[in-house]
Amino acid sequence: MPHLWQITAVREAAAIAFVSVLLFVAYHLSTVFSPIVLALLAAYLIHPVVKFIERRTGLSPRLIVALLLIFICAAVAVVGFWFGPILVHQITLLLEALARIHVRSHATS
């Protein structure tokens, strides 16, 4: 008589159950893990820049990171102020067009 794990259907059912539970837990913990993953990604991307500037200037890594964060925040703010009104206007036009299409589609049916 074969062992339980030698039966293919049992192994596949266990694998599907394990992956399902893993996805369920990951989905419910995504609010916790999302900021952590984003912070790790940011650190991974900024680290080479910090090392390059540190070698060139001799500044401390903490100062370089602070300056980079200030620069990145300022750049995002400038882009937001520049393109923000344009984006809001375009979204407003899109919503108005979608509302007209919706009204027309219900008027013909």
Backbone as XML, in Angstrom:
<?xml version="1.0"?>
<chain id="A" units="angstrom">
  <residue number="1" name="MET">
    <atom name="N" x="0.854" y="-1.186" z="0.000"/>
    <atom name="CA" x="0.000" y="0.000" z="0.000"/>
    <atom name="C" x="0.894" y="1.242" z="0.000"/>
  </residue>
  <residue number="2" name="PRO">
    <atom name="N" x="0.625" y="2.202" z="-0.897"/>
    <atom name="CA" x="1.479" y="3.399" z="-0.974"/>
    <atom name="C" x="1.221" y="4.338" z="0.208"/>
  </residue>
  <residue number="3" name="HIS">
    <atom name="N" x="2.263" y="5.099" z="0.510"/>
    <atom name="CA" x="2.108" y="6.108" z="1.555"/>
    <atom name="C" x="1.188" y="7.221" z="1.052"/>
  </residue>
  <residue number="4" name="LEU">
    <atom name="N" x="0.651" y="7.978" z="1.970"/>
    <atom name="CA" x="-0.312" y="9.018" z="1.608"/>
    <atom name="C" x="0.294" y="10.048" z="0.662"/>
  </residue>
  <residue number="5" name="TRP">
    <atom name="N" x="1.559" y="10.441" z="0.888"/>
    <atom name="CA" x="2.184" y="11.466" z="0.048"/>
    <atom name="C" x="2.609" y="10.937" z="-1.315"/>
  </residue>
  <residue number="6" name="GLN">
    <atom name="N" x="2.550" y="9.645" z="-1.518"/>
    <atom name="CA" x="2.875" y="9.079" z="-2.823"/>
    <atom name="C" x="1.689" y="9.167" z="-3.784"/>
  </residue>
  <residue number="7" name="ILE">
    <atom name="N" x="0.533" y="9.467" z="-3.262"/>
    <atom name="CA" x="-0.657" y="9.625" z="-4.109"/>
    <atom name="C" x="-0.642" y="11.044" z="-4.682"/>
  </residue>
  <residue number="8" name="THR">
    <atom name="N" x="-0.639" y="11.129" z="-6.009"/>
    <atom name="CA" x="-0.514" y="12.421" z="-6.697"/>
    <atom name="C" x="-1.645" y="13.372" z="-6.325"/>
  </residue>
  <residue number="9" name="ALA">
    <atom name="N" x="-2.847" y="12.887" z="-6.261"/>
    <atom name="CA" x="-3.990" y="13.749" z="-5.954"/>
    <atom name="C" x="-3.857" y="14.368" z="-4.560"/>
  </residue>
  <residue number="10" name="VAL">
    <atom name="N" x="-3.345" y="13.629" z="-3.613"/>
    <atom name="CA" x="-3.176" y="14.139" z="-2.247"/>
    <atom name="C" x="-2.103" y="15.226" z="-2.234"/>
  </residue>
  <residue number="11" name="ARG">
    <atom name="N" x="-0.991" y="14.970" z="-2.926"/>
    <atom name="CA" x="0.074" y="15.984" z="-2.985"/>
    <atom name="C" x="-0.424" y="17.261" z="-3.649"/>
  </residue>
  <residue number="12" name="GLU">
    <atom name="N" x="-1.142" y="17.133" z="-4.753"/>
    <atom name="CA" x="-1.654" y="18.319" z="-5.456"/>
    <atom name="C" x="-2.687" y="19.061" z="-4.619"/>
  </residue>
  <residue number="13" name="ALA">
    <atom name="N" x="-3.558" y="18.345" z="-3.927"/>
    <atom name="CA" x="-4.554" y="18.993" z="-3.069"/>
    <atom name="C" x="-3.868" y="19.736" z="-1.926"/>
  </residue>
  <residue number="14" name="ALA">
    <atom name="N" x="-2.822" y="19.138" z="-1.355"/>
    <atom name="CA" x="-2.086" y="19.800" z="-0.270"/>
    <atom name="C" x="-1.372" y="21.038" z="-0.796"/>
  </residue>
  <residue number="15" name="ALA">
    <atom name="N" x="-0.795" y="20.962" z="-1.979"/>
    <atom name="CA" x="-0.107" y="22.115" z="-2.561"/>
    <atom name="C" x="-1.091" y="23.239" z="-2.847"/>
  </residue>
  <residue number="16" name="ILE">
    <atom name="N" x="-2.240" y="22.898" z="-3.396"/>
    <atom name="CA" x="-3.263" y="23.915" z="-3.684"/>
    <atom name="C" x="-3.759" y="24.548" z="-2.387"/>
  </residue>
  <residue number="17" name="ALA">
    <atom name="N" x="-3.972" y="23.746" z="-1.358"/>
    <atom name="CA" x="-4.419" y="24.282" z="-0.071"/>
    <atom name="C" x="-3.357" y="25.200" z="0.525"/>
  </residue>
  <residue number="18" name="PHE">
    <atom name="N" x="-2.094" y="24.799" z="0.447"/>
    <atom name="CA" x="-1.005" y="25.616" z="0.990"/>
    <atom name="C" x="-0.907" y="26.953" z="0.261"/>
  </residue>
  <residue number="19" name="VAL">
    <atom name="N" x="-0.944" y="26.920" z="-1.062"/>
    <atom name="CA" x="-0.866" y="28.160" z="-1.842"/>
    <atom name="C" x="-2.083" y="29.036" z="-1.569"/>
  </residue>
  <residue number="20" name="SER">
    <atom name="N" x="-3.261" y="28.429" z="-1.441"/>
    <atom name="CA" x="-4.474" y="29.207" z="-1.148"/>
    <atom name="C" x="-4.371" y="29.912" z="0.199"/>
  </residue>
  <residue number="21" name="VAL">
    <atom name="N" x="-3.913" y="29.206" z="1.202"/>
    <atom name="CA" x="-3.753" y="29.808" z="2.533"/>
    <atom name="C" x="-2.692" y="30.906" z="2.488"/>
  </residue>
  <residue number="22" name="LEU">
    <atom name="N" x="-1.604" y="30.642" z="1.778"/>
    <atom name="CA" x="-0.545" y="31.642" z="1.654"/>
    <atom name="C" x="-1.048" y="32.914" z="0.978"/>
  </residue>
  <residue number="23" name="LEU">
    <atom name="N" x="-1.801" y="32.776" z="-0.100"/>
    <atom name="CA" x="-2.363" y="33.946" z="-0.787"/>
    <atom name="C" x="-3.379" y="34.676" z="0.089"/>
  </residue>
  <residue number="24" name="PHE">
    <atom name="N" x="-4.183" y="33.925" z="0.819"/>
    <atom name="CA" x="-5.167" y="34.533" z="1.714"/>
    <atom name="C" x="-4.478" y="35.383" z="2.783"/>
  </residue>
  <residue number="25" name="VAL">
    <atom name="N" x="-3.447" y="34.830" z="3.397"/>
    <atom name="CA" x="-2.708" y="35.562" z="4.437"/>
    <atom name="C" x="-1.999" y="36.766" z="3.837"/>
  </residue>
  <residue number="26" name="ALA">
    <atom name="N" x="-1.366" y="36.590" z="2.674"/>
    <atom name="CA" x="-0.658" y="37.698" z="2.030"/>
    <atom name="C" x="-1.619" y="38.829" z="1.676"/>
  </residue>
  <residue number="27" name="TYR">
    <atom name="N" x="-2.817" y="38.463" z="1.206"/>
    <atom name="CA" x="-3.803" y="39.487" z="0.858"/>
    <atom name="C" x="-4.212" y="40.288" z="2.090"/>
  </residue>
  <residue number="28" name="HIS">
    <atom name="N" x="-4.441" y="39.616" z="3.186"/>
    <atom name="CA" x="-4.888" y="40.315" z="4.389"/>
    <atom name="C" x="-3.765" y="41.065" z="5.098"/>
  </residue>
  <residue number="29" name="LEU">
    <atom name="N" x="-2.532" y="40.695" z="4.843"/>
    <atom name="CA" x="-1.403" y="41.403" z="5.441"/>
    <atom name="C" x="-0.769" y="42.402" z="4.475"/>
  </residue>
  <residue number="30" name="SER">
    <atom name="N" x="-1.386" y="42.607" z="3.317"/>
    <atom name="CA" x="-0.793" y="43.499" z="2.321"/>
    <atom name="C" x="-0.694" y="44.937" z="2.831"/>
  </residue>
  <residue number="31" name="THR">
    <atom name="N" x="-1.606" y="45.345" z="3.714"/>
    <atom name="CA" x="-1.525" y="46.699" z="4.253"/>
    <atom name="C" x="-0.294" y="46.860" z="5.140"/>
  </residue>
  <residue number="32" name="VAL">
    <atom name="N" x="0.173" y="45.764" z="5.705"/>
    <atom name="CA" x="1.383" y="45.806" z="6.535"/>
    <atom name="C" x="2.629" y="45.703" z="5.671"/>
  </residue>
  <residue number="33" name="PHE">
    <atom name="N" x="2.601" y="44.805" z="4.692"/>
    <atom name="CA" x="3.796" y="44.534" z="3.902"/>
    <atom name="C" x="4.056" y="45.555" z="2.805"/>
  </residue>
  <residue number="34" name="SER">
    <atom name="N" x="3.032" y="46.227" z="2.299"/>
    <atom name="CA" x="3.230" y="47.182" z="1.207"/>
    <atom name="C" x="4.224" y="48.284" z="1.566"/>
  </residue>
  <residue number="35" name="PRO">
    <atom name="N" x="4.084" y="48.970" z="2.701"/>
    <atom name="CA" x="5.078" y="49.995" z="3.032"/>
    <atom name="C" x="6.479" y="49.423" z="3.235"/>
  </residue>
  <residue number="36" name="ILE">
    <atom name="N" x="6.548" y="48.213" z="3.782"/>
    <atom name="CA" x="7.863" y="47.601" z="4.000"/>
    <atom name="C" x="8.531" y="47.296" z="2.664"/>
  </residue>
  <residue number="37" name="VAL">
    <atom name="N" x="7.772" y="46.740" z="1.739"/>
    <atom name="CA" x="8.325" y="46.426" z="0.421"/>
    <atom name="C" x="8.735" y="47.702" z="-0.312"/>
  </residue>
  <residue number="38" name="LEU">
    <atom name="N" x="7.908" y="48.736" z="-0.233"/>
    <atom name="CA" x="8.258" y="50.003" z="-0.879"/>
    <atom name="C" x="9.511" y="50.623" z="-0.261"/>
  </residue>
  <residue number="39" name="ALA">
    <atom name="N" x="9.652" y="50.537" z="1.052"/>
    <atom name="CA" x="10.839" y="51.073" z="1.712"/>
    <atom name="C" x="12.092" y="50.297" z="1.304"/>
  </residue>
  <residue number="40" name="LEU">
    <atom name="N" x="11.981" y="48.981" z="1.227"/>
    <atom name="CA" x="13.123" y="48.170" z="0.790"/>
    <atom name="C" x="13.496" y="48.476" z="-0.659"/>
  </residue>
  <residue number="41" name="LEU">
    <atom name="N" x="12.502" y="48.661" z="-1.509"/>
    <atom name="CA" x="12.763" y="49.010" z="-2.906"/>
    <atom name="C" x="13.439" y="50.374" z="-3.012"/>
  </residue>
  <residue number="42" name="ALA">
    <atom name="N" x="12.947" y="51.349" z="-2.239"/>
    <atom name="CA" x="13.566" y="52.675" z="-2.248"/>
    <atom name="C" x="15.010" y="52.620" z="-1.760"/>
  </residue>
  <residue number="43" name="ALA">
    <atom name="N" x="15.254" y="51.866" z="-0.697"/>
    <atom name="CA" x="16.624" y="51.737" z="-0.183"/>
    <atom name="C" x="17.529" y="51.069" z="-1.208"/>
  </residue>
  <residue number="44" name="TYR">
    <atom name="N" x="17.006" y="50.055" z="-1.885"/>
    <atom name="CA" x="17.780" y="49.346" z="-2.908"/>
    <atom name="C" x="18.140" y="50.281" z="-4.063"/>
  </residue>
  <residue number="45" name="LEU">
    <atom name="N" x="17.210" y="51.151" z="-4.441"/>
    <atom name="CA" x="17.460" y="52.061" z="-5.556"/>
    <atom name="C" x="18.352" y="53.238" z="-5.175"/>
  </residue>
  <residue number="46" name="ILE">
    <atom name="N" x="18.245" y="53.715" z="-3.945"/>
    <atom name="CA" x="18.998" y="54.896" z="-3.522"/>
    <atom name="C" x="20.424" y="54.545" z="-3.092"/>
  </residue>
  <residue number="47" name="HIS">
    <atom name="N" x="20.658" y="53.327" z="-2.639"/>
    <atom name="CA" x="21.969" y="52.940" z="-2.105"/>
    <atom name="C" x="23.135" y="53.213" z="-3.071"/>
  </residue>
  <residue number="48" name="PRO">
    <atom name="N" x="23.053" y="52.837" z="-4.348"/>
    <atom name="CA" x="24.183" y="53.128" z="-5.245"/>
    <atom name="C" x="24.457" y="54.623" z="-5.399"/>
  </residue>
  <residue number="49" name="VAL">
    <atom name="N" x="23.399" y="55.414" z="-5.401"/>
    <atom name="CA" x="23.571" y="56.867" z="-5.522"/>
    <atom name="C" x="24.270" y="57.412" z="-4.279"/>
  </residue>
  <residue number="50" name="VAL">
    <atom name="N" x="23.861" y="56.934" z="-3.111"/>
    <atom name="CA" x="24.478" y="57.376" z="-1.855"/>
    <atom name="C" x="25.959" y="57.016" z="-1.841"/>
  </residue>
  <residue number="51" name="LYS">
    <atom name="N" x="26.281" y="55.786" z="-2.233"/>
    <atom name="CA" x="27.690" y="55.361" z="-2.242"/>
    <atom name="C" x="28.515" y="56.183" z="-3.229"/>
  </residue>
  <residue number="52" name="PHE">
    <atom name="N" x="27.949" y="56.488" z="-4.383"/>
    <atom name="CA" x="28.653" y="57.287" z="-5.386"/>
    <atom name="C" x="28.941" y="58.689" z="-4.854"/>
  </residue>
  <residue number="53" name="ILE">
    <atom name="N" x="27.927" y="59.323" z="-4.278"/>
    <atom name="CA" x="28.109" y="60.684" z="-3.752"/>
    <atom name="C" x="29.053" y="60.668" z="-2.556"/>
  </residue>
  <residue number="54" name="GLU">
    <atom name="N" x="28.975" y="59.643" z="-1.735"/>
    <atom name="CA" x="29.858" y="59.538" z="-0.572"/>
    <atom name="C" x="31.320" y="59.437" z="-1.006"/>
  </residue>
  <residue number="55" name="ARG">
    <atom name="N" x="31.595" y="58.620" z="-2.031"/>
    <atom name="CA" x="32.974" y="58.504" z="-2.534"/>
    <atom name="C" x="33.466" y="59.811" z="-3.134"/>
  </residue>
  <residue number="56" name="ARG">
    <atom name="N" x="32.580" y="60.519" z="-3.850"/>
    <atom name="CA" x="32.982" y="61.759" z="-4.520"/>
    <atom name="C" x="33.176" y="62.931" z="-3.566"/>
  </residue>
  <residue number="57" name="THR">
    <atom name="N" x="32.298" y="63.022" z="-2.544"/>
    <atom name="CA" x="32.303" y="64.225" z="-1.708"/>
    <atom name="C" x="32.826" y="64.001" z="-0.301"/>
  </residue>
  <residue number="58" name="GLY">
    <atom name="N" x="32.737" y="62.782" z="0.196"/>
    <atom name="CA" x="33.147" y="62.523" z="1.568"/>
    <atom name="C" x="32.089" y="62.887" z="2.603"/>
  </residue>
  <residue number="59" name="LEU">
    <atom name="N" x="30.889" y="63.235" z="2.150"/>
    <atom name="CA" x="29.794" y="63.542" z="3.076"/>
    <atom name="C" x="29.309" y="62.265" z="3.753"/>
  </residue>
  <residue number="60" name="SER">
    <atom name="N" x="28.661" y="62.433" z="4.895"/>
    <atom name="CA" x="28.150" y="61.263" z="5.608"/>
    <atom name="C" x="26.921" y="60.719" z="4.868"/>
  </residue>
  <residue number="61" name="PRO">
    <atom name="N" x="26.735" y="59.405" z="4.923"/>
    <atom name="CA" x="25.572" y="58.811" z="4.247"/>
    <atom name="C" x="24.235" y="59.352" z="4.760"/>
  </residue>
  <residue number="62" name="ARG">
    <atom name="N" x="24.152" y="59.656" z="6.048"/>
    <atom name="CA" x="22.899" y="60.204" z="6.595"/>
    <atom name="C" x="22.555" y="61.551" z="5.959"/>
  </residue>
  <residue number="63" name="LEU">
    <atom name="N" x="23.558" y="62.393" z="5.808"/>
    <atom name="CA" x="23.331" y="63.700" z="5.183"/>
    <atom name="C" x="22.937" y="63.528" z="3.721"/>
  </residue>
  <residue number="64" name="ILE">
    <atom name="N" x="23.595" y="62.616" z="3.034"/>
    <atom name="CA" x="23.284" y="62.382" z="1.626"/>
    <atom name="C" x="21.853" y="61.879" z="1.468"/>
  </residue>
  <residue number="65" name="VAL">
    <atom name="N" x="21.450" y="60.942" z="2.314"/>
    <atom name="CA" x="20.079" y="60.415" z="2.251"/>
    <atom name="C" x="19.073" y="61.522" z="2.541"/>
  </residue>
  <residue number="66" name="ALA">
    <atom name="N" x="19.357" y="62.346" z="3.545"/>
    <atom name="CA" x="18.444" y="63.456" z="3.863"/>
    <atom name="C" x="18.322" y="64.410" z="2.682"/>
  </residue>
  <residue number="67" name="LEU">
    <atom name="N" x="19.445" y="64.749" z="2.056"/>
    <atom name="CA" x="19.410" y="65.652" z="0.901"/>
    <atom name="C" x="18.676" y="65.015" z="-0.281"/>
  </residue>
  <residue number="68" name="LEU">
    <atom name="N" x="18.914" y="63.727" z="-0.502"/>
    <atom name="CA" x="18.209" y="63.035" z="-1.591"/>
    <atom name="C" x="16.705" y="63.005" z="-1.346"/>
  </residue>
  <residue number="69" name="LEU">
    <atom name="N" x="16.294" y="62.738" z="-0.114"/>
    <atom name="CA" x="14.864" y="62.722" z="0.191"/>
    <atom name="C" x="14.233" y="64.097" z="0.006"/>
  </residue>
  <residue number="70" name="ILE">
    <atom name="N" x="14.943" y="65.127" z="0.421"/>
    <atom name="CA" x="14.440" y="66.494" z="0.213"/>
    <atom name="C" x="14.321" y="66.776" z="-1.284"/>
  </residue>
  <residue number="71" name="PHE">
    <atom name="N" x="15.337" y="66.380" z="-2.047"/>
    <atom name="CA" x="15.314" y="66.595" z="-3.493"/>
    <atom name="C" x="14.171" y="65.835" z="-4.147"/>
  </residue>
  <residue number="72" name="ILE">
    <atom name="N" x="13.979" y="64.571" z="-3.772"/>
    <atom name="CA" x="12.910" y="63.756" z="-4.363"/>
    <atom name="C" x="11.542" y="64.331" z="-4.011"/>
  </residue>
  <residue number="73" name="CYS">
    <atom name="N" x="11.344" y="64.734" z="-2.758"/>
    <atom name="CA" x="10.060" y="65.331" z="-2.347"/>
    <atom name="C" x="9.797" y="66.641" z="-3.091"/>
  </residue>
  <residue number="74" name="ALA">
    <atom name="N" x="10.831" y="67.452" z="-3.247"/>
    <atom name="CA" x="10.680" y="68.712" z="-3.976"/>
    <atom name="C" x="10.345" y="68.446" z="-5.440"/>
  </residue>
  <residue number="75" name="ALA">
    <atom name="N" x="10.997" y="67.458" z="-6.041"/>
    <atom name="CA" x="10.724" y="67.138" z="-7.436"/>
    <atom name="C" x="9.288" y="66.644" z="-7.617"/>
  </residue>
  <residue number="76" name="VAL">
    <atom name="N" x="8.828" y="65.791" z="-6.703"/>
    <atom name="CA" x="7.447" y="65.303" z="-6.780"/>
    <atom name="C" x="6.463" y="66.458" z="-6.600"/>
  </residue>
  <residue number="77" name="ALA">
    <atom name="N" x="6.757" y="67.376" z="-5.687"/>
    <atom name="CA" x="5.878" y="68.525" z="-5.464"/>
    <atom name="C" x="5.821" y="69.420" z="-6.699"/>
  </residue>
  <residue number="78" name="VAL">
    <atom name="N" x="6.967" y="69.670" z="-7.301"/>
    <atom name="CA" x="6.996" y="70.522" z="-8.498"/>
    <atom name="C" x="6.217" y="69.876" z="-9.634"/>
  </residue>
  <residue number="79" name="VAL">
    <atom name="N" x="6.439" y="68.588" z="-9.852"/>
    <atom name="CA" x="5.704" y="67.891" z="-10.908"/>
    <atom name="C" x="4.207" y="67.892" z="-10.595"/>
  </residue>
  <residue number="80" name="GLY">
    <atom name="N" x="3.837" y="67.687" z="-9.325"/>
    <atom name="CA" x="2.427" y="67.713" z="-8.944"/>
    <atom name="C" x="1.782" y="69.067" z="-9.160"/>
  </residue>
  <residue number="81" name="PHE">
    <atom name="N" x="2.486" y="70.130" z="-8.795"/>
    <atom name="CA" x="1.943" y="71.471" z="-9.009"/>
    <atom name="C" x="1.868" y="71.822" z="-10.486"/>
  </residue>
  <residue number="82" name="TRP">
    <atom name="N" x="2.805" y="71.295" z="-11.259"/>
    <atom name="CA" x="2.835" y="71.610" z="-12.673"/>
    <atom name="C" x="1.759" y="70.832" z="-13.438"/>
  </residue>
  <residue number="83" name="PHE">
    <atom name="N" x="1.708" y="69.522" z="-13.216"/>
    <atom name="CA" x="0.781" y="68.687" z="-13.965"/>
    <atom name="C" x="-0.529" y="68.428" z="-13.247"/>
  </residue>
  <residue number="84" name="GLY">
    <atom name="N" x="-0.633" y="68.770" z="-11.973"/>
    <atom name="CA" x="-1.853" y="68.523" z="-11.219"/>
    <atom name="C" x="-3.097" y="69.137" z="-11.830"/>
  </residue>
  <residue number="85" name="PRO">
    <atom name="N" x="-3.095" y="70.444" z="-12.107"/>
    <atom name="CA" x="-4.293" y="71.056" z="-12.698"/>
    <atom name="C" x="-4.647" y="70.469" z="-14.069"/>
  </residue>
  <residue number="86" name="ILE">
    <atom name="N" x="-3.637" y="70.156" z="-14.862"/>
    <atom name="CA" x="-3.891" y="69.558" z="-16.178"/>
    <atom name="C" x="-4.541" y="68.192" z="-16.004"/>
  </residue>
  <residue number="87" name="LEU">
    <atom name="N" x="-4.020" y="67.404" z="-15.074"/>
    <atom name="CA" x="-4.560" y="66.077" z="-14.824"/>
    <atom name="C" x="-5.997" y="66.147" z="-14.315"/>
  </residue>
  <residue number="88" name="VAL">
    <atom name="N" x="-6.273" y="67.067" z="-13.408"/>
    <atom name="CA" x="-7.636" y="67.228" z="-12.890"/>
    <atom name="C" x="-8.583" y="67.624" z="-14.015"/>
  </residue>
  <residue number="89" name="HIS">
    <atom name="N" x="-8.155" y="68.521" z="-14.882"/>
    <atom name="CA" x="-8.992" y="68.960" z="-16.010"/>
    <atom name="C" x="-9.274" y="67.784" z="-16.955"/>
  </residue>
  <residue number="90" name="GLN">
    <atom name="N" x="-8.254" y="66.999" z="-17.270"/>
    <atom name="CA" x="-8.434" y="65.864" z="-18.168"/>
    <atom name="C" x="-9.355" y="64.808" z="-17.554"/>
  </residue>
  <residue number="91" name="ILE">
    <atom name="N" x="-9.212" y="64.549" z="-16.275"/>
    <atom name="CA" x="-10.083" y="63.569" z="-15.610"/>
    <atom name="C" x="-11.523" y="64.062" z="-15.593"/>
  </residue>
  <residue number="92" name="THR">
    <atom name="N" x="-11.718" y="65.371" z="-15.368"/>
    <atom name="CA" x="-13.068" y="65.946" z="-15.393"/>
    <atom name="C" x="-13.695" y="65.781" z="-16.768"/>
  </residue>
  <residue number="93" name="LEU">
    <atom name="N" x="-12.935" y="66.059" z="-17.821"/>
    <atom name="CA" x="-13.453" y="65.877" z="-19.175"/>
    <atom name="C" x="-13.799" y="64.417" z="-19.458"/>
  </residue>
  <residue number="94" name="LEU">
    <atom name="N" x="-12.948" y="63.509" z="-18.997"/>
    <atom name="CA" x="-13.196" y="62.085" z="-19.187"/>
    <atom name="C" x="-14.481" y="61.660" z="-18.485"/>
  </residue>
  <residue number="95" name="LEU">
    <atom name="N" x="-14.676" y="62.095" z="-17.247"/>
    <atom name="CA" x="-15.889" y="61.727" z="-16.511"/>
    <atom name="C" x="-17.142" y="62.305" z="-17.159"/>
  </residue>
  <residue number="96" name="GLU">
    <atom name="N" x="-17.055" y="63.527" z="-17.667"/>
    <atom name="CA" x="-18.203" y="64.115" z="-18.359"/>
    <atom name="C" x="-18.527" y="63.336" z="-19.622"/>
  </residue>
  <residue number="97" name="ALA">
    <atom name="N" x="-17.501" y="62.940" z="-20.370"/>
    <atom name="CA" x="-17.730" y="62.161" z="-21.589"/>
    <atom name="C" x="-18.324" y="60.800" z="-21.253"/>
  </residue>
  <residue number="98" name="LEU">
    <atom name="N" x="-17.829" y="60.165" z="-20.199"/>
    <atom name="CA" x="-18.389" y="58.878" z="-19.791"/>
    <atom name="C" x="-19.835" y="59.007" z="-19.340"/>
  </residue>
  <residue number="99" name="ALA">
    <atom name="N" x="-20.156" y="60.103" z="-18.674"/>
    <atom name="CA" x="-21.546" y="60.326" z="-18.242"/>
    <atom name="C" x="-22.451" y="60.500" z="-19.467"/>
  </residue>
  <residue number="100" name="ARG">
    <atom name="N" x="-21.983" y="61.241" z="-20.485"/>
    <atom name="CA" x="-22.788" y="61.416" z="-21.702"/>
    <atom name="C" x="-23.001" y="60.073" z="-22.409"/>
  </residue>
  <residue number="101" name="ILE">
    <atom name="N" x="-21.946" y="59.268" z="-22.487"/>
    <atom name="CA" x="-22.063" y="57.955" z="-23.125"/>
    <atom name="C" x="-23.039" y="57.081" z="-22.352"/>
  </residue>
  <residue number="102" name="HIS">
    <atom name="N" x="-22.978" y="57.136" z="-21.042"/>
    <atom name="CA" x="-23.872" y="56.339" z="-20.203"/>
    <atom name="C" x="-25.324" y="56.761" z="-20.407"/>
  </residue>
  <residue number="103" name="VAL">
    <atom name="N" x="-25.577" y="58.068" z="-20.452"/>
    <atom name="CA" x="-26.947" y="58.569" z="-20.650"/>
    <atom name="C" x="-27.462" y="58.149" z="-22.027"/>
  </residue>
  <residue number="104" name="ARG">
    <atom name="N" x="-26.611" y="58.268" z="-23.059"/>
    <atom name="CA" x="-27.020" y="57.880" z="-24.411"/>
    <atom name="C" x="-27.314" y="56.394" z="-24.506"/>
  </residue>
  <residue number="105" name="SER">
    <atom name="N" x="-26.513" y="55.586" z="-23.845"/>
    <atom name="CA" x="-26.716" y="54.136" z="-23.931"/>
    <atom name="C" x="-28.025" y="53.721" z="-23.249"/>
  </residue>
  <residue number="106" name="HIS">
    <atom name="N" x="-28.418" y="54.420" z="-22.205"/>
    <atom name="CA" x="-29.675" y="54.099" z="-21.523"/>
    <atom name="C" x="-30.860" y="54.701" z="-22.228"/>
  </residue>
  <residue number="107" name="ALA">
    <atom name="N" x="-30.644" y="55.781" z="-22.979"/>
    <atom name="CA" x="-31.758" y="56.402" z="-23.705"/>
    <atom name="C" x="-32.171" y="55.542" z="-24.907"/>
  </residue>
  <residue number="108" name="THR">
    <atom name="N" x="-31.215" y="54.843" z="-25.522"/>
    <atom name="CA" x="-31.532" y="54.032" z="-26.688"/>
    <atom name="C" x="-32.081" y="52.660" z="-26.328"/>
  </residue>
  <residue number="109" name="SER">
    <atom name="N" x="-31.902" y="52.228" z="-25.097"/>
    <atom name="CA" x="-32.379" y="50.871" z="-24.745"/>
    <atom name="C" x="-33.734" y="50.877" z="-24.110"/>
  </residue>
</chain>
